[in-house]
Amino acid sequence: MSILNQYELINNTDEKLLEIEELKGFVDFSLKYLKLENVLFNIIIVNNEEIHKINREYRGVDRETDVISFALEDDDTFISMEVRVLGDIYISIDKAKEQAESYGHSLKRELSFLTIHGLLHLLGYDHMEEEDEKKMFSLQELILNEYGITRF
């Protein structure tokens, strides 16, 4: 059986950013690092207005956020198949820029961080409990560092 990892990187903004295109290499690396095979998902770049609307409608939180993941495998109606359809990751480009500036690192690093954070949520990782947070955040940092995207 051939290994199929397919994702679409969709820019739903007017932003023409090289960093968005550079995410492809990071996502490919992350999929190999996590030994994922036969997965499908989307990464959708939106603005603050759009992510605010999504956050309010689906999470009941009336503000923008940086990243939202909709994991299809979390749904009770999910049917397991040979190809795992993981879901969608929405990232606010506005929040990414704001956070990159406030943390003092590059937009590429922030977009990569939000992408791996969203992908790990699609895979069932969580940070609601301290132990789960340590596990998820350690893995995020490990993947970023292995790819060569450091904090500064």
C-alpha positions in Angstrom: 0.0 0.0 0.0 1.4 3.4 -0.9 1.7 6.1 1.8 -0.6 9.0 1.1 -0.2 12.2 3.2 -2.2 15.0 1.7 -3.0 18.4 3.1 -4.1 21.6 1.6 -2.7 24.9 2.7 -5.4 27.5 2.0 -4.8 31.2 2.3 -8.2 32.8 2.8 -6.7 36.3 3.3 -5.3 39.0 1.0 -1.9 38.4 2.5 0.8 37.3 0.1 3.3 35.9 2.6 6.4 33.8 1.8 6.1 32.3 5.3 2.8 30.6 4.3 4.5 28.8 1.4 7.4 27.9 3.6 5.0 26.0 5.9 4.8 23.2 3.4 8.4 22.0 4.2 7.7 22.1 7.9 4.4 20.2 7.6 6.0 17.5 5.4 8.8 17.2 8.1 6.3 17.0 10.9 4.3 14.3 9.2 7.4 12.2 8.7 8.6 12.9 12.3 5.2 11.8 13.7 5.3 8.7 11.4 1.9 9.6 10.0 0.7 7.7 7.0 -2.4 8.0 4.9 -3.7 11.2 6.5 -5.8 14.1 5.0 -6.3 17.5 6.5 -6.5 21.2 5.7 -4.6 24.3 7.1 -6.6 27.4 6.5 -5.1 30.8 7.0 -7.8 33.4 7.9 -7.9 36.9 9.4 -9.0 37.9 12.9 -12.5 38.7 11.8 -13.0 35.2 10.3 -11.5 33.3 13.3 -13.5 35.4 15.7 -16.7 34.4 13.8 -15.6 30.7 13.9 -14.7 30.9 17.6 -18.0 32.4 18.5 -20.1 30.1 16.4 -18.4 26.7 17.2 -16.9 27.3 20.6 -19.2 30.0 22.1 -16.1 32.3 22.7 -16.8 35.8 21.5 -13.2 36.9 20.6 -10.5 36.0 18.1 -7.9 33.4 18.8 -4.7 32.2 17.2 -5.6 28.7 16.1 -8.6 26.4 16.1 -8.6 22.8 15.2 -11.6 20.7 14.2 -10.7 17.1 14.7 -12.9 14.8 12.8 -11.7 11.7 14.8 -13.2 13.3 17.9 -16.7 13.0 16.5 -18.6 10.0 17.6 -19.9 9.5 14.0 -16.4 9.1 12.7 -15.8 5.9 10.7 -12.3 4.5 10.6 -10.9 4.0 7.1 -7.5 3.2 5.6 -7.1 7.0 5.1 -7.4 9.1 8.2 -9.3 12.3 7.5 -8.0 14.4 10.4 -9.9 17.6 10.0 -9.1 21.3 9.6 -6.7 23.8 11.3 -7.6 27.5 11.2 -4.9 30.0 11.9 -5.3 33.7 12.2 -2.6 35.5 10.3 -3.3 38.7 12.3 -2.8 36.9 15.7 0.3 35.1 14.3 1.9 38.5 13.4 0.9 40.0 16.7 2.3 37.1 18.7 5.5 36.9 16.7 6.2 40.5 17.5 5.3 40.2 21.2 7.4 37.0 21.6 10.3 38.5 19.7 10.6 35.8 17.1 9.9 35.4 13.4 6.5 35.0 11.7 7.8 31.8 10.2 8.4 30.4 13.7 4.9 31.5 15.0 3.1 30.1 12.0 5.0 26.8 12.4 4.2 26.7 16.1 0.5 27.3 15.5 0.5 24.7 12.7 2.1 21.9 14.8 -0.1 22.9 17.7 -3.2 22.5 15.6 -1.9 19.3 14.0 -1.3 17.7 17.4 -4.9 18.7 18.4 -6.1 16.9 15.3 -4.2 13.8 16.5 -5.9 13.9 19.9 -3.3 15.8 22.0 -4.7 18.1 24.6 -3.4 20.6 27.1 -6.3 20.7 29.6 -4.4 18.8 32.3 -0.9 19.7 33.4 0.6 16.3 32.4 -1.0 16.4 29.0 0.2 20.0 28.4 3.8 19.0 29.2 3.6 16.1 26.8 2.0 18.2 24.0 4.2 21.3 24.4 7.4 19.2 24.7 6.6 17.4 21.4 5.8 20.7 19.7 9.1 22.2 20.8 11.0 19.0 19.8 9.6 19.0 16.3 10.2 22.7 15.8 13.8 22.4 17.1 14.5 19.3 15.0 13.4 21.2 11.9 15.6 24.1 12.9 13.0 26.6 13.9 14.1 27.9 17.3 12.5 30.6 19.4 15.1 33.3 18.5 
